[in-house]
Amino acid sequence: MFVWGYRPDLYVYTRLPAATRFLESQPLSGVLADRHLFDTTPIPAPWTAAHRADIARSRPSFVVDGLTLYNPRLAIDAYDDLRPWLAQYREVGRTRGCVIYRARW
């Protein structure tokens, strides 16, 4: 599983292993928690694109987006380099704060 947004509790609740070394979106967007709920200004972080490239090579069974519904400007598909990767997933559920995607394969 990969979680977009800061929701480390989801790993505990689901008992699914992290699919990457990144447990959430902060090192991929450069926008730190809790600020990412209302702001889109990243810290100067030249490594975010390289981190997103790592994610784009990963193949988690599930992607849980716990940020987009709170701050649509930081949507996972707002990043051009993640759109083709996210296209490999389909939405399978929603909660009040999360969108759940499952791999199409």
N, C-alpha and C positions, 0 to 999 in steps of 0.2 A: 504494500500500500504506500502511496505517496500522498501527503497532506499539503494542500496549498492554503496558507494562512497559518496562524499559530494555534494549533489544537493538539498538543502532545497527548492529551487524554484519550484521543481516538485510538492510539496504538494500544493503550491499556484496555479500553472497552472492547475493541474488536479482537484483540490478541493476534493481530496480523503483523508480520514483521515489516520493518521499514525496507522499502525497495531500493533506497539509495542512502548515501551518507547524509543527505539533507532531510531533516525531519519536518521541515516546513519551508515557507517561502521567503523568509527574511534574507538569507544569503543569496537568493535568486533575484530579488527585486531591489535590494538595498534599502527598503523601507522597513524600519524597525517596528516591532510590536510596542506597544499599543497604539502607536501613532498611525500604523497602517489601517486602522479602522476609520480614520477620518482625513488622512493626509496622503499625498502621493509623492512627496518630495523624498528622493533617495539620498542617503549619505553618499559622499564621493566613494564609489566602489568599482574600480576597474575590473574586478573579478566576477561581477554578476553575470555577464554574458558567458563566460567560461563555465560557470556553475549551471546556467540554463542548458548549455550544450551537454553537460553531464546528464542532466535530467532527460533531455531529448534522446539520449542513447539508452535510457532505462526502459524496462518493460514491466511495470507493476501491474498486478491484476486489477487493482482498484486505485482510483484517484479520488480523493475527497477534497472538494473545494470548500473550505471554511472561511473564505475571505470575500469572494465576489458579491455575495448578497449583502454584505456590510459596506463594501467600498467597490462599486462596479468599475471605477477607474483603474483599479489594480486587478482586474479580472485576469485569470490565467491566459485567456485567449487574446488579451491586449498585447501580448508579447509575440511579435512576428516569428521569432525563432521557436516558440512553443506551439504555435497553431498546428503545424503538420503532425506533431506528436499527439496533441490532444484529439485530433481527428481520428485517431486509432481507438478512441473510447466513445461509448454512448452513455447518455444519462440513464440511470436505472432507478434513481430515487432522489428524494429531497426531504430535508427537514426544515425547520424554521431558519436555521443558520448555515446549512450545508447543501451542496449539490454533490451527489455520488455518481461516479462514472465507473463503468466496468469495461475491461478490454474487449474489443470486438473479436479477437482471435479465440 
